[in-house]
Amino acid sequence: MFKSQSLIAVMAFAALVPMIATAQHKEDDGMMKKCAQVCSACQIECDSCFSYCLKMVADGMVEHKETAQLCSDCAEACKACATLCARNSPLAKHMLECCAKCCSDCATACEKFPKDEQMVACAKSCRDCAKNCLDMSKHGHK
């Protein structure tokens, strides 16, 4: 009787493993989707800030030239990261780390203008995105 109970327990456990794995996969997909949304929002904010900085440079405020470049490049990194996260790509971990660094650099540049609402909004979006990307990269995704 003990052998049959053990066999039943093993079979029950074997039946649960796919359900546990499926639940974990759904949770991971949901987290990756949320990260993709945060990256997309940051891309929009950075693209908007890029356009804003170009206008500032055109008005003679050359100190916005570097920030314009960083915002443009950061938007591209966020776009790529959002795409890879939405696909749950095995390359997402690499892009998450890259995006976090790009966002951190962009935020630092935008924070040099603390009285400018547009720059503050971009910096905040970048800081949020960087944190989210770092958290996801440490979560164990490939």
C-alpha positions as CSV (number, residue, x, y, z in Angstrom):
1,M,0.0,0.0,0.0
2,F,2.9,2.4,0.8
3,K,4.2,2.0,-2.8
4,S,0.9,2.8,-4.3
5,Q,0.5,5.9,-2.1
6,S,4.1,7.0,-3.1
7,L,3.3,6.4,-6.8
8,I,0.1,8.5,-6.4
9,A,2.0,11.3,-4.7
10,V,4.7,11.3,-7.4
11,M,2.0,11.4,-10.1
12,A,0.1,14.2,-8.4
13,F,3.3,16.2,-8.1
14,A,4.2,15.5,-11.7
15,A,0.8,16.9,-12.7
16,L,1.3,20.0,-10.6
17,V,4.7,20.9,-12.0
18,P,3.3,22.1,-15.4
19,M,0.6,24.1,-13.7
20,I,3.2,25.8,-11.4
21,A,5.4,26.5,-14.4
22,T,2.5,27.9,-16.4
23,A,1.5,30.2,-13.5
24,Q,5.2,31.4,-13.2
25,H,5.3,32.0,-17.0
26,K,2.1,34.0,-16.9
27,E,3.5,36.1,-14.0
28,D,6.8,36.7,-15.9
29,D,4.9,37.6,-19.0
30,G,2.8,40.1,-17.0
31,M,5.9,41.7,-15.5
32,M,7.6,41.9,-18.9
33,K,4.5,43.5,-20.4
34,K,4.5,46.1,-17.6
35,C,8.1,46.8,-18.2
36,A,7.5,47.2,-21.9
37,Q,4.8,49.8,-21.1
38,V,7.1,51.7,-18.7
39,C,9.8,51.7,-21.5
40,S,7.2,52.9,-24.1
41,A,6.1,55.7,-21.8
42,C,9.7,56.8,-21.3
43,Q,10.3,56.7,-25.0
44,I,7.5,59.1,-25.6
45,E,8.7,61.4,-22.8
46,C,12.3,61.4,-24.2
47,D,11.1,62.0,-27.8
48,S,9.0,64.9,-26.6
49,C,12.0,66.3,-24.6
50,F,14.3,65.8,-27.6
51,S,12.0,68.0,-29.7
52,Y,11.8,70.6,-26.8
53,C,15.6,70.6,-26.5
54,L,16.0,71.2,-30.2
55,K,13.7,74.3,-29.9
56,M,15.8,75.5,-27.0
57,V,19.0,75.0,-29.0
58,A,17.5,76.9,-31.9
59,D,16.7,79.7,-29.5
60,G,20.4,79.9,-28.7
61,M,20.4,77.8,-25.5
62,V,23.3,75.6,-26.7
63,E,23.5,74.0,-23.2
64,H,20.6,71.8,-24.4
65,K,22.5,70.3,-27.3
66,E,23.9,67.4,-25.2
67,T,20.6,66.8,-23.6
68,A,18.8,66.7,-27.0
69,Q,21.2,64.0,-28.1
70,L,20.8,62.0,-24.9
71,C,17.0,62.2,-25.1
72,S,17.0,61.0,-28.7
73,D,19.3,58.1,-28.0
74,C,17.5,57.2,-24.8
75,A,14.2,57.1,-26.7
76,E,15.7,54.6,-29.1
77,A,17.0,52.4,-26.2
78,C,13.6,52.5,-24.6
79,K,11.9,51.6,-27.9
80,A,14.2,48.6,-28.4
81,C,13.8,47.5,-24.7
82,A,10.0,47.8,-24.9
83,T,10.0,45.7,-28.1
84,L,12.2,42.9,-26.6
85,C,10.2,42.9,-23.3
86,A,6.9,42.7,-25.1
87,R,8.2,39.7,-27.0
88,N,9.7,38.2,-23.8
89,S,12.9,37.8,-25.8
90,P,15.8,35.9,-24.5
91,L,17.9,39.0,-25.3
92,A,15.7,41.2,-23.1
93,K,18.1,41.0,-20.1
94,H,20.9,42.6,-22.0
95,M,18.6,45.3,-23.3
96,L,17.2,45.9,-19.9
97,E,20.6,46.6,-18.5
98,C,21.5,48.9,-21.4
99,C,18.2,50.8,-21.2
100,A,18.7,51.3,-17.5
101,K,22.1,52.8,-18.1
102,C,20.8,55.0,-21.0
103,C,17.9,56.2,-18.8
104,S,20.2,57.0,-15.9
105,D,22.5,59.1,-18.1
106,C,19.6,60.9,-19.7
107,A,18.0,61.6,-16.3
108,T,21.3,63.0,-15.0
109,A,21.5,65.4,-18.0
110,C,17.9,66.5,-17.6
111,E,18.3,67.1,-13.9
112,K,20.7,69.9,-14.7
113,F,17.6,72.0,-15.4
114,P,15.6,71.6,-12.2
115,K,13.4,74.6,-12.9
116,D,12.2,73.4,-16.3
117,E,9.0,71.3,-16.1
118,Q,9.8,69.5,-19.4
119,M,13.2,68.5,-18.3
120,V,12.0,67.5,-14.8
121,A,9.3,65.3,-16.3
122,C,11.8,63.6,-18.6
123,A,14.2,63.0,-15.8
124,K,11.4,61.4,-13.6
125,S,10.3,59.2,-16.5
126,C,13.9,58.1,-17.1
127,R,14.5,57.4,-13.4
128,D,11.3,55.3,-13.2
129,C,12.2,53.4,-16.3
130,A,15.8,52.8,-15.1
131,K,14.5,51.4,-11.8
132,N,12.0,49.2,-13.6
133,C,14.6,47.9,-16.0
134,L,17.1,47.1,-13.3
135,D,14.5,45.3,-11.3
136,M,13.5,43.2,-14.3
137,S,17.1,42.4,-15.2
138,K,17.7,41.2,-11.7
139,H,14.5,39.2,-11.7
140,G,16.3,36.4,-13.5
141,H,15.1,37.0,-17.1
142,K,17.5,35.9,-19.8
